[in-house]
Amino acid sequence: MRYRLALLLPALLAATAAAAPDTGAFYRKCRTLGPMTKCNCIAAELLRTRRGRMAIDGLRVAELPFDRIKPLAAELTAKYGLTLPELTVEMRASQDEVLAAGRKCP
């Protein structure tokens, strides 16, 4: 099962490449916290929902220096069709999505 998930995640990412968030920041953070199989499972769960994709994008924002956050925030507001205050609220709410995905994954 875990092996299949590891094979399905790249396919899922390729299928949604145009709208897919950059998962690099997610994997850098996740690798420090747990095994890669759990990271793959959580990523797959998060990529299923809009709020989950926002959570992945939010990790990328969190990695940036302060002076580079504003351009990326503008990009994300356009990507998700939100205003900056709405994006902020959604990013905070997406943390619950990450916790829920973590509970679902072994």
Protein Blocks (a to p, Z undefined) as FASTA:
>chain_A
ZZmmmmmmmmmmmmmmmmpccfklmmmmmmmmmcfklmmmmmmmmmmpmklmmmmmmmmm
mmpcfklmmmmmmmmmmmnopafklmmmmmmmmmmmmmmmmmmpZZ
